[in-house]
Amino acid sequence: MTSTTAELEALLMQRSLTDAQLLEAAEAAADFRILPNATVLKIGGQSVIDRGRAAVYPLVDEIVAARKEHKLLIGTGAGTRARHIYSIAAGLNLPAGLLSQLGGSVADQNAAMLGQLLAKHGISAVDGAGLSSVPLFLAEVNAVVFSGMPPYKLWMRPAAEGVIPPYRTDAGCFLVAEQFGCKAMIYVKDENGLYTGNPKTSKNATFIPKISVDEMKAKGLQDSILEFPVLDLLKNARHVREVQVINGLVPGNLTRALAGEHVGTIITAC
């Protein structure tokens, strides 16, 4: 196996970027973790923010208290307004890339609102380009808010079926956690975690405290709590090898999850 920088550079100059030996050498290279002490939180749009004051204010208080001991990157979902705009845009036969931009604008609005609620505590919202300043915000106030929608825009990879963007805010927040090399990824939703069915409509749905990506797919649960592409991203991740899904409407759940407690459902890469 190629192990030296010189050998890897030689392969990069001489081979295709999909060459098997080059990929093997690149795989052996160390992957630097940029923010290994930070945790990414994804605050659900439809599940939390759309519920308004009753759901958001207690969570804001919990975030403010938690940032005293934890470094937090807080991503926002899009929610009901995005679903409404997707329905209109899809009815107009617009492509996935355009729907991605429209959905991203709603996640941006939610980030702006959450940022304003946290502003008096010194916690700011940043846009896409502002992600480069995240380390400064974490060093100063231990928290920052960002829009969870990945900035693919017109370059969004179309789904196999339909025009709904497959990489939305669940995926965007996971990619931030993975690329920054963060220590944890927590999804804050309105359910206790993963069930065998939809707990809102199925009385027989059974709670699942822990499960792997392969087990989820085998059970047909791959699109039941997180966006489908997140599972493949998790399976192939180098740093974030599990994610946690908690009910943010239950006071104290976020604090417990940040402390390392097994709250909600943990989904593992393998």
Summary of the structure (lengths in Angstrom):
residues: 270
radius of gyration: 19.3
end to end distance: 25.3
largest distance: 60.8
contacts: 901
relative contact order: 0.15
helix: 45%
strand: 16%
